[in-house]
Amino acid sequence: MHLLTPSYHPANPAPVHSTRFLGIHPAINHKSQTQLGVWQTLSHDYHTLYNASHFGLESPADSGEFPTKVTGMMTDHAPDQYSLSDGFVDWRALCDQRLRGKQIMLSLSPIELLPIISDACDAKFAAIGGMEKWTCLSHEEKAERDAAAHEEIIVRLGEAEYEALSDDERHAVDLFSHAGCCMHKELNSCKGGNSSMTAWWAESGLTGPVKLMNCDNTATATTGSSAARQRAINVSGAGGVKATTLAGAIFNNKDTKKASRIPYKPFSSQN
C-alpha cells in the first residue's frame, strides 16, 4: 500500500510517500465468498487499529473507503477468482452507496430527515406485524432491527445520489478492471509462433529439425507400412518446443513415478 506518512525527521516534518506491506493472508478454502470475507475482515481490522491510534482519533477513517478506492484486481483464470472479482465489485458498490448515504444524512436538516425516518419506522413495524409485536421484542432484537433500518436509509439515500450522477460520473465511480494471469497467454503465443514457423518450413521447401519420436513412433517409422510411417512422422514433434517438453517430462514430471524411471546423467563432451 502506498500512502503518505509522517517523516519523523525533526528538520523535515513534512509527510513523505511510503510503501507498506500488508502481509500475506491465506483463506481457509477456495470459495470466493470466503476469500472476499478475508478482504473485508482485513479492511475492518486495519481501520479499527488505525482509528485507535492518535492519528485515527484526530482524523478517523471509514473502512468503507478502502474498496471504493480499488480500481482493479489481478488473479488467475480459475472460476472462483472470477466470482471473487464480481463479489468485490458488489461490495465496492455497496460501500460507495453507504458513503454517499452518510454524507447525504449529514447534509439534511432534522425537518428533512423526519419523513425519511418515519417511513423507515413504519416499514420496520410492519415487517414484524405491528407495534404490539414490536413492544414484545427484546432490547437486543430491537437494536438489531433499528440498525438494519438505519442501514436501509443510508443505502437508499446513497442509491438516489448515485442515480443522479451523469453517465461520465457513474463510469468513473464504476471503473474496475479484472486482469488474469498471463501465463496461458504466453504459452499460446509460443505455441502459435512454433506452428507458424513449422508451416513456413514446409512452404519454403526447407528441412526442419529432426523429429524427436517416442519409442513406438520410431519403430513404426522404421518398419511400418507407408501410411503408418507417414502418420508416425506427422504426429511427432521437432525443434526447441518439443525438446523443452521432453526435458520437462524428464526432469520435472507431474507424475514423480514416471520421472524417477529415467536416470539423470550429467552432460559431458564424451556423451
C-alpha positions in Angstrom: 0.0 0.0 0.0 1.3 3.4 -1.0 0.4 6.3 1.3 1.6 9.5 3.0 3.2 9.0 6.4 5.0 11.4 8.8 8.7 11.6 8.1 9.5 11.7 11.9 12.5 13.8 10.9 12.8 16.9 13.2 14.3 19.0 10.4 11.8 18.0 7.8 8.4 17.1 9.3 6.5 17.2 6.0 4.8 13.9 5.1 6.6 11.5 2.8 5.4 8.9 0.3 5.9 5.4 1.9 5.2 1.8 0.9 3.8 -0.6 3.5 3.5 -4.3 3.0 0.1 -5.6 4.2 1.2 -9.2 4.5 0.1 -12.5 3.0 -3.2 -13.8 4.4 -4.4 -17.2 3.1 -8.0 -18.1 3.1 -9.1 -21.4 4.6 -10.6 -22.6 1.3 -11.0 -21.6 -2.3 -14.6 -20.4 -2.0 -15.0 -16.9 -3.5 -17.2 -15.8 -0.6 -14.6 -17.0 1.9 -11.8 -15.1 0.1 -14.0 -12.0 -0.1 -14.6 -12.3 3.7 -10.8 -12.2 4.2 -10.6 -8.9 2.3 -13.5 -7.5 4.4 -12.1 -8.6 7.7 -8.6 -7.2 6.9 -10.0 -3.9 5.9 -12.1 -3.7 9.1 -9.2 -4.7 11.3 -6.7 -2.3 9.7 -9.1 0.6 10.0 -10.0 -0.3 13.6 -6.3 -0.4 14.5 -5.7 3.0 12.8 -8.7 4.6 14.4 -7.5 3.5 17.8 -4.2 5.4 17.2 -3.7 9.1 17.9 -3.8 9.7 14.1 -7.2 8.0 13.9 -8.5 9.8 16.9 -7.7 13.1 15.2 -8.8 12.0 11.8 -10.8 8.8 11.8 -11.2 6.7 8.6 -14.2 4.7 7.4 -13.4 1.2 6.4 -15.9 1.5 3.6 -13.5 3.9 1.8 -11.0 1.1 1.0 -13.0 -0.9 -1.6 -14.2 2.3 -3.3 -10.5 3.2 -4.0 -9.7 -0.2 -5.5 -10.0 0.1 -9.3 -8.6 -3.3 -10.3 -7.7 -6.8 -9.3 -5.3 -9.4 -10.8 -5.9 -13.1 -10.3 -5.6 -16.3 -12.2 -8.4 -17.6 -14.5 -9.9 -20.0 -12.0 -13.8 -19.8 -11.7 -13.6 -18.9 -8.1 -11.4 -15.8 -8.9 -14.0 -14.5 -11.4 -16.6 -14.9 -8.7 -14.3 -13.2 -6.2 -13.9 -10.2 -8.6 -17.7 -10.0 -9.1 -18.2 -10.1 -5.3 -15.6 -7.4 -4.8 -17.3 -5.2 -7.3 -20.7 -5.7 -5.5 -19.0 -4.9 -2.1 -17.4 -1.9 -3.6 -20.7 -0.6 -5.0 -22.4 -1.1 -1.6 -19.7 0.7 0.2 -19.9 3.6 -2.2 -23.7 3.8 -1.6 -23.1 3.8 2.1 -20.5 6.6 2.0 -22.8 8.7 -0.2 -25.8 8.0 2.0 -23.9 9.0 5.2 -22.9 12.3 3.5 -26.5 13.0 2.5 -27.7 12.3 6.0 -25.2 14.7 7.5 -26.3 17.4 5.0 -30.0 17.1 5.7 -31.8 19.1 8.3 -33.9 17.4 11.1 -37.0 18.5 9.3 -35.9 16.9 6.1 -34.8 13.7 7.8 -38.1 13.3 9.8 -40.3 11.9 7.0 -37.5 9.6 5.9 -37.1 8.1 9.4 -40.8 7.9 9.8 -41.2 5.8 6.7 -38.4 3.5 7.8 -40.0 3.1 11.2 -43.4 2.3 9.6 -41.7 -0.4 7.4 -39.8 -1.7 10.5 -43.0 -2.2 12.5 -45.0 -3.6 9.6 -42.2 -6.2 8.9 -42.9 -7.9 12.3 -46.7 -7.4 12.4 -47.3 -4.1 14.0 -46.4 -2.0 17.1 -47.8 -4.5 19.6 -45.4 -7.2 18.5 -42.6 -4.6 18.5 -43.1 -4.0 22.2 -42.7 -7.7 22.8 -39.2 -7.8 21.3 -36.1 -7.9 23.5 -33.7 -4.9 23.6 -31.2 -6.9 21.5 -33.8 -7.6 18.8 -35.0 -4.0 18.7 -31.4 -2.8 18.5 -30.7 -5.1 15.5 -33.8 -4.0 13.7 -33.0 -0.4 14.4 -29.6 -0.8 13.0 -31.0 -2.5 9.9 -33.5 0.3 9.4 -30.7 2.9 9.7 -28.6 0.9 7.2 -31.5 0.8 4.8 -32.0 4.6 5.0 -28.3 5.2 4.3 -28.2 2.8 1.3 -31.4 4.2 -0.2 -30.1 7.8 0.0 -26.8 6.6 -1.5 -28.5 4.9 -4.4 -30.5 8.0 -5.1 -27.3 10.1 -5.1 -25.6 7.6 -7.4 -28.5 7.6 -9.9 -28.4 11.4 -10.0 -24.9 11.3 -11.4 -24.2 11.8 -15.1 -23.1 8.9 -17.2 -19.5 10.0 -17.2 -19.5 10.4 -13.4 -21.0 6.9 -12.9 -18.4 5.5 -15.3 -15.6 7.0 -13.1 -17.3 5.5 -10.0 -17.8 2.1 -11.5 -14.3 1.8 -13.1 -12.9 -1.6 -12.2 -10.5 -3.8 -14.2 -10.1 -7.5 -13.6 -6.9 -8.9 -15.2 -5.9 -12.5 -15.3 -2.6 -14.3 -15.2 -0.7 -14.0 -18.5 0.9 -17.5 -18.2 -1.5 -19.1 -20.6 -1.3 -16.1 -23.0 2.5 -16.5 -23.1 2.1 -20.3 -23.8 -0.4 -19.6 -26.6 1.9 -17.0 -28.2 4.7 -19.5 -28.1 2.5 -22.3 -29.5 1.3 -20.0 -32.3 4.8 -18.9 -33.2 6.0 -22.5 -33.3 3.1 -23.5 -35.5 3.8 -20.6 -37.9 7.5 -21.4 -38.1 6.8 -25.1 -38.8 4.4 -24.2 -41.5 7.0 -21.8 -43.0 9.5 -24.7 -43.3 7.1 -26.7 -45.4 6.0 -23.7 -47.6 9.7 -22.8 -48.2 10.7 -26.4 -49.0 13.1 -26.5 -46.1 14.1 -29.4 -43.9 13.1 -28.7 -40.4 14.8 -30.0 -37.2 15.0 -33.7 -36.7 11.9 -35.4 -35.4 12.0 -36.4 -31.7 9.9 -39.5 -31.8 9.0 -41.7 -28.9 9.8 -45.5 -29.0 6.5 -46.5 -30.6 6.7 -43.9 -33.4 10.3 -44.7 -34.0 9.6 -48.4 -34.6 6.6 -47.5 -36.8 8.5 -45.1 -38.9 11.2 -47.8 -39.4 9.2 -50.9 -40.0 5.6 -50.0 -40.5 3.6 -49.6 -43.7 4.0 -46.4 -45.8 0.7 -44.9 -44.3 1.8 -45.8 -40.8 5.3 -44.4 -41.3 3.9 -41.1 -42.6 1.5 -40.8 -39.7 4.2 -41.5 -37.2 6.3 -38.7 -38.7 3.4 -36.3 -38.9 2.4 -36.7 -35.2 5.9 -36.4 -33.9 7.2 -33.0 -32.8 10.5 -31.4 -33.5 12.6 -28.4 -32.6 13.0 -26.4 -29.4 9.4 -26.6 -28.2 9.4 -30.4 -28.4 12.9 -30.6 -26.8 11.7 -28.4 -23.9 8.6 -30.5 -23.5 10.7 -33.7 -23.2 13.1 -32.1 -20.8 10.2 -31.1 -18.6 8.8 -34.6 -18.7 12.2 -36.0 -17.7 13.3 -33.6 -15.0 10.0 -32.2 -13.6 7.2 -34.6 -14.5 4.0 -34.1 -12.6 4.0 -37.9 -12.1 7.1 -38.5 -9.9 6.9 -42.2 -10.7 7.4 -41.5 -14.4 10.2 -39.1 -13.8 12.0 -41.4 -11.5 12.2 -44.1 -14.1 14.7 -42.1 -16.2 18.1 -41.8 -14.5 19.7 -38.4 -14.8 23.2 -38.4 -16.4 25.2 -35.2 -16.4 26.2 -34.0 -19.8 29.8 -34.4 -20.9 31.6 -34.0 -24.1 32.1 -37.8 -24.3 28.3 -38.4 -24.4 
